[in-house]
Amino acid sequence: MFEMENGMSTQEPCPLCGEGHVTEQVQEAETEYKGHKVMLPLHYKLCDHCLSDFAGTEESRRNRRVLLAFRKQVDGLLTGTEIIALRKQYGLTQVQAARLFGGGPVAFSKYENDDVAQSEAMDTLLRLVRRSTTSFWELIEEKGMSAEFMTKKPVVSARPKPVCIRLEKANENPAAAVYNPREFRQFAHGEVQCKP
Ligand SMILES: [Zn+2]
């Protein structure tokens, strides 16, 4: 099927006629959704022998994603690209985003690839957090995720500062050597850094 010859991959044979080979093609096609017309790239394969054109699994997936991204825009929902930007704005992984906003462990992978459209409620929450850093931190607190984001939060004077346990210091001042398991865990996980 895709045998390697001299480091070059051979052309994919046509699954319909078995004689020719197929190449990937892209063509602009007009699509309409709720009265909005747009030209979208349509991916397909074309056989050089029987001239059949068809969409394989990969082409179908691409076409579905492009179409869903367009529909999200018409429906006023954030597109996958916008959700990626929002997640990066706060340095969240997809898994953290799912824990914070809900939707299940693979939700953000699906939203961001435009495989699935997020609900209006999810979209509203994402938009609120996108425009308000305060909302983000309040949500972090609400979901009990403060500990893992402690190093990222801008330092507020009222909050306890990260503690660095240093032997010399501890010897000079025995009171500073009190073991705090919570602080130690955060330190061990790299969430709290020693100050030089
Ligand atoms: Zn063919």
Residues whose N, C-alpha, C, O or C-beta is under 5 A from the ligand:
A	BS01	ZN	C14 L16 C17 G18 G20 C47 H49 C50 L51
